Amino acid sequence: MAVTIRDVARHAEVSIATVSRALSAPDLVAEQTRARVVAVARELGYEPNRAARSLITGRTGFIGAVVPDVANPFFLGALRGIQGAAREHGHHVLLADTAEDPVAEAELINSISRQVDGMILLSSRLSVARLREFPGAGRTVLFNRVLPGFPAVLLDSADGARQLVAHLAALGHRRIAYAGGPRESFADAERRRGLAKVCQDTDIRVIDLGAFPPVFSSGARIADLALEARVTAVIAYNDLVALGVIARLRDRRIDVPVDMSVTGFDDIPMASMSAPRLTTMSVPLEQAGRAAVELLLRQSEGNGAGNGSGSGNLISDPQPRGRLLPVRLVVRSSTAAPRRPGGWTSRGSREAADTPHK
């Protein structure tokens, strides 16, 4: 038979109301009494009913995680960190996949906002105005996105772009293509900022191939454009795109890295399994996911202590905090010194380009 709150109250020699307050609003109960109730509850194996606790505390015990594409290994890594940290703090995770659709993202956020105590928006594609419209915006942490008033966990994408260009430049590449991600992506904007800074400080020329869906199939078009642009290396928005580029170049009998170097970003598991193995940027995804949960829960603790209610509502701090996590270059076999520094002809043949690079 399941242990009830009455059992805990009887063994702790307190009222049912005291047990309820001790477990849901500990600031309202004397420390000695709270400790006795908690010890008895643990000894008896008491598990509070979530629905009942929600009615009492106004909290659900769930954290919402909204992702653009749950099948993308990048987000899977972050979700592992979110899930692990949430579980350690006695929370569950409610996952919502927007399929890279800002309209769907807006609808999902509206739908789950009252079902969760707080939300983590991973690489949100929404505009600033839309984000600020949502109820519960003050109990939200952004992942890989910056917006004043919101705490955020960021990966240093600008420095990652700088490291990739520095690596390719050291190999002798001077004409490099960049294949960007979604136009709404903060990470893409940061990588472009890093690339622009590199171009200002060096003689490297980075050719912008445009914005593409962050999926494997985008690689075919990007590879064709890279050959047409007569570059010797491609920096892809992420590893999935980079692997698609390599596949297309292989179909066109272009050797990677002898004839074209290719790099990615994220260091997903497939990056080290491909042929050739992919040079990329390693990002601390699980650490970032954990940091997002810690930020969210810290808001709860800070406000609960500040107002004395013990309610623990996840309301934003007046000055939200954030974390910027470093990224690390991982050099593998998809990059090498260029065999033809001048690049390819527009036909993608094995002839050196006859125009000097800039």
Summary of the structure (lengths in Angstrom):
residues: 358
radius of gyration: 25.4
end to end distance: 78.0
largest distance: 90.2
contacts: 1254
relative contact order: 0.13
helix: 45%
strand: 16%
